Amino acid sequence: MTDVPEPDISPELFAALAADPLAAQLGIHLEQVAPGYARATMTVGPAHLNAVGTAHGGATMALLDVVHAAVSNSHGTLAVAQDVHTEFLAPGRPGDVLTAVGTEVHRSTRTAVYRIEATSADGRLVATALARVFRLGTPWALEEDVVAMGAPPPVPPTMQLSVVEQPPPSPGEGTNPAGPTPAPDELR
C-alpha cells in the first residue's frame, strides 16, 4: 500500500486497541494507528532481557504482535491472527528504544497480510515479521464507558483464565531422579 498513512482512526477505536494489558505490563506504548498502519515503542529494560543480557525474543515478539493487532484491526473490523513469521536480525540492547511499524501488504474481505519491522533508535533492524489475519467481518463494538475508562472490554466467562494454585516443589524434588545434586567437592 502507501508509505504515508491515512488520517488516524477514531479515538474510540484507538483507545480500545491501546487497552492491551500485556502491552501495559511490558511498557509497550501504541503511538499511532491509521487504516493499514500502526506504530508502537518499547524501551528495553531489565525485565525484557534474556539470560545473555539482550532483549528476549518473547519481549521483541510481543512488541511486533501489539503492532500486528493494531494494524490488522485498524479498519474497524475484528481480525484475529492466523500466522506470524518472525526473523530476529540483531539483538535489542539494554536501554534501546525499539520502534515497531506495521504496514498493510494485502487485504481482502476475509484475510490480510502485514509487514512489521522493529528498529532501534540508532537504525538497526532488530526484527521483522510477516503476519496474516483472518478478518471476521464483524465491526468493533466500541462501548463508550469502556473506552472512557481506558480498560479492555470485559472477557466472556468462557474465555477467562483461572489461576490454579500449586505449592512450589521442594528443593531437589522433580529436578534430578537420583536425588539432590551433590556438592561440587563430592563430584571429584
C-alpha positions in Angstrom: 0.0 0.0 0.0 1.2 3.6 0.5 4.1 4.8 2.8 2.0 7.7 4.1 -0.8 6.6 6.4 -4.3 7.9 6.0 -5.7 10.1 8.8 -5.7 8.4 12.2 -8.6 6.1 13.3 -11.3 7.2 15.7 -10.3 8.0 19.3 -12.7 5.2 20.5 -11.0 2.5 18.3 -7.5 3.8 19.2 -8.4 3.6 22.9 -9.8 0.0 22.5 -6.6 -1.1 20.7 -4.3 0.6 23.2 -6.0 -1.0 26.2 -3.8 -4.1 26.0 -2.9 -5.4 29.5 0.2 -7.3 28.3 1.4 -4.2 26.4 1.0 -2.1 29.5 2.9 -4.7 31.6 5.8 -4.7 29.1 5.9 -0.9 28.7 4.8 -1.0 25.1 3.2 2.3 24.0 0.9 2.4 21.0 1.7 5.7 19.4 -0.2 5.9 16.1 -2.8 3.9 14.3 -4.3 4.7 10.9 -6.0 2.5 8.4 -3.3 0.0 7.3 -0.6 1.4 9.6 0.4 1.2 13.2 3.4 2.2 15.3 4.5 1.4 18.9 7.6 1.7 21.0 9.2 -0.3 23.9 12.3 0.6 25.9 14.4 -2.5 26.6 14.7 -2.7 30.4 15.9 -5.3 32.8 12.6 -7.2 32.7 12.9 -7.6 28.9 16.3 -9.3 28.9 17.2 -12.9 28.3 20.0 -14.9 30.0 22.7 -13.4 27.8 21.7 -9.8 28.6 20.0 -8.8 25.3 16.3 -8.2 24.5 14.4 -11.5 25.0 12.8 -12.7 21.7 9.5 -13.0 23.5 9.5 -9.3 24.5 10.5 -8.3 21.0 7.8 -10.5 19.5 5.3 -9.0 21.9 6.1 -5.6 20.5 5.6 -6.9 17.0 2.4 -8.6 18.0 0.9 -5.5 19.6 1.6 -3.6 16.3 0.1 -6.6 14.4 -3.1 -6.4 16.4 -3.4 -2.7 15.9 -2.7 -2.5 12.2 -4.9 -5.5 11.4 -7.8 -4.1 13.3 -7.2 -0.5 12.1 -10.1 -0.7 9.6 -12.6 -1.2 12.4 -13.3 -4.9 11.5 -12.3 -7.6 14.0 -9.3 -9.5 12.9 -7.5 -12.5 14.5 -4.0 -13.7 13.9 -3.5 -16.8 11.8 0.2 -16.7 11.3 3.2 -14.6 12.3 6.6 -15.4 10.9 9.4 -13.5 12.7 13.0 -13.1 11.9 15.3 -11.8 14.7 18.1 -9.9 12.9 20.1 -8.0 15.6 19.9 -8.0 19.4 18.0 -5.3 21.2 20.3 -3.9 23.9 19.5 -2.7 27.4 18.2 0.9 27.1 17.4 0.6 23.4 14.1 2.2 22.4 12.6 -0.2 19.9 10.1 1.2 17.4 7.8 -1.3 15.6 5.9 -0.1 12.5 3.3 -2.3 10.8 2.0 -1.7 7.2 -0.6 -3.4 5.2 0.7 -5.5 2.3 -2.6 -7.0 1.2 -6.2 -7.0 2.4 -9.3 -8.8 1.2 -12.7 -9.2 2.9 -11.6 -12.3 4.8 -7.8 -12.2 5.1 -5.0 -9.6 5.3 -1.2 -9.7 5.4 1.0 -7.2 7.2 4.8 -6.5 7.4 6.0 -5.3 10.8 9.6 -4.1 11.4 11.3 -3.3 14.8 14.2 -0.9 14.7 16.4 0.6 17.4 16.9 4.4 17.7 20.3 4.0 16.0 18.7 2.5 12.9 19.5 -1.2 13.5 16.8 -3.5 12.1 16.2 -5.8 15.2 13.3 -8.0 13.9 10.9 -8.3 11.1 7.7 -10.2 10.8 5.2 -11.1 8.0 1.8 -11.7 9.6 -1.6 -12.9 8.4 -5.0 -12.4 9.9 -8.5 -13.7 9.4 -11.0 -10.9 9.2 -14.2 -11.9 10.9 -16.4 -9.4 9.1 -17.7 -8.1 12.4 -17.2 -4.4 13.2 -15.7 -3.5 16.5 -18.4 -2.8 19.2 -17.0 0.2 21.0 -18.6 0.7 24.3 -18.2 4.4 25.4 -17.9 3.6 29.1 -15.1 1.0 28.5 -13.2 3.4 26.2 -13.6 6.3 28.6 -12.1 4.1 31.4 -9.2 3.1 29.1 -9.9 -0.6 30.0 -10.2 -3.5 27.7 -13.7 -4.8 27.0 -14.8 -7.5 29.5 -13.8 -11.0 28.7 -16.7 -13.5 28.3 -16.7 -16.1 31.1 -16.0 -18.9 28.6 -12.7 -17.2 27.7 -11.5 -16.2 31.2 -8.4 -17.9 32.6 -8.3 -19.1 36.1 -5.3 -19.4 38.3 -4.6 -22.9 39.6 -2.5 -22.6 42.7 0.0 -25.3 43.3 2.7 -25.4 46.0 6.2 -24.9 44.7 8.3 -28.1 44.5 10.6 -28.8 47.4 14.3 -28.3 46.5 15.6 -31.4 44.7 12.1 -32.8 44.0 11.3 -33.4 40.4 14.6 -32.0 39.2 17.0 -34.9 39.5 15.8 -38.6 39.6 18.9 -39.6 41.5 18.0 -37.1 44.3 19.6 -33.8 45.3 22.6 -32.7 43.3 25.8 -33.5 45.3 28.1 -30.6 46.4 30.8 -29.8 43.9 33.7 -31.3 46.0 31.7 -34.6 46.3 31.9 -34.9 42.4 35.7 -35.3 42.4 
